[in-house]
Amino acid sequence: MGYFSDLAQKYIDFDYDRSYPSPEEQLLWRLDDLNYKLEELTEKDAPYRGWERLTDNDIRYAIPEYFENIADVERAIELAFEDLKNKYDIEISELDSEQEEVFDGGAVQMTLFEIIPFPVQPTPLKAA
């Protein structure tokens, strides 16, 4: 193993375990999944409330694909925000997450034609 294993030891930080994501990352991923589920349910015109009543722990740990109404997804998003703030001291506002969706979704995109007005007028040459 010699050369390459010794070289890797110089550059790899052994304090961080890269095999599993941190709980903060998992909660942020859950928040993304919940936002996608909310969009999916609103596009389908799903009911706002269902016939079943779930506790906060049921909502907190349920897989986003199992939610069938909008109110449960919204409550799960609120609980995720609370957990990020209380457990990990990460504060995310709902406005920030909506802005990230706009930029990640590619809704704001400029083309070269919007940056540089075409056709470009040639500059007149002056006689020397």
N, C-alpha and C positions, 0 to 999 in steps of 0.2 A: 504494500500500500504506500509506503514511503513518501514520495514527494508530494503527491496531490493531497493526501490526508493531512500532512503537516501544513500545507498551504491553506487548506480549508479551515483549520483550527485558528488561524490568524484572523480570518475574516468573518467567521460565523459567531454570532453572539449566542452563547449557550444559556443565557439567563431567561430567554423567552422560548416557551414551548410552542412550536408552530404546527403541531399535529391537530390541535383543536382550536376553534375560534374562542375568543374570550366571551364571557357572559354579556358584556356590553355589545360586542359585535353581533351576537346572536339576537339580542333584543332589537338592535337596529335593523337587522334583516327581517325580523318578525314585523316590525313597523312597516317596512316596504311591502311585505306580503299582504298585510292588512289593508294598506292603501290600494293595492291592486284589486283586492277582493271587493273593497268598497266601490271602486270604479265599475267592476264587473256587475255588481248587484244593482247599481243605479242605471246602468245601460239596459239591464234586463227588466227594469221596472219591478223589482222585487218588493215585497211588502216591507213597511217600516218596522212593524212588530210582528212576532210570530205567536203561536199559541203556547209555546213552552217558555218557562221562566228559568234563566240560568243564574247561578250565583257568580260573584266576582271571580272566585277561584276557577269555576268552570270556564268562564270567558277568558281568564288570564292564560290558561294552559291549553285551550282547545286549538286544534289545527285550523288555520284560516279557511281551508277548503270546506270545513264542516258548517260554517255559518250560513244560514239561509235567509236572514233578515238584516236590514241596514242598522237597526238599533244595537244589535249585539256587536257588530263590527265597529261602530262608533265607540261603544263602551270599551272594547278591546284596545282601540287606539288610545283612548284616555288613560287606561291602565298602563299601557306601555310608556306613555309620556310620564306618568307618575313614577313608575319604576325607574326610569332613566334618571329622573330628578332626585328621587329619594335614596336609591341604592348606590348610584354611580356618580351623582353630582354632575350629570350632563343635562343641560337645559336646551331643549329644542322647542321652538314655537311652531304652531301649526302653519303660520305664514311661511316660515323657512322651508318646511317640507313641501308646501305647494309650489314655491319658487324653484326648488330643486327639481320637481317633476317637470316643470316647464322647460328648464334647461336640459335635463336628461332626455326628455322626450323629443328633442330636436325641433320644438315649436319656434324657437328663436334661432334662425339661421340666415346668415347673409351670404349672398353669392358675390362673385367678383364684379358682376354687372351692377350691383347695388353700391359697391365701394367706389368703383371708378366709373364715372359717367361716360357712356359710349354714345355716339362716336366721338372720339377725341379729335378736336380741331387742331390741325397743325399750326404751329406758331409761325408767323410771317418772318421771313429773313430780312434783315436790314442790310442795305448796301454799305460797304465800307468806305 
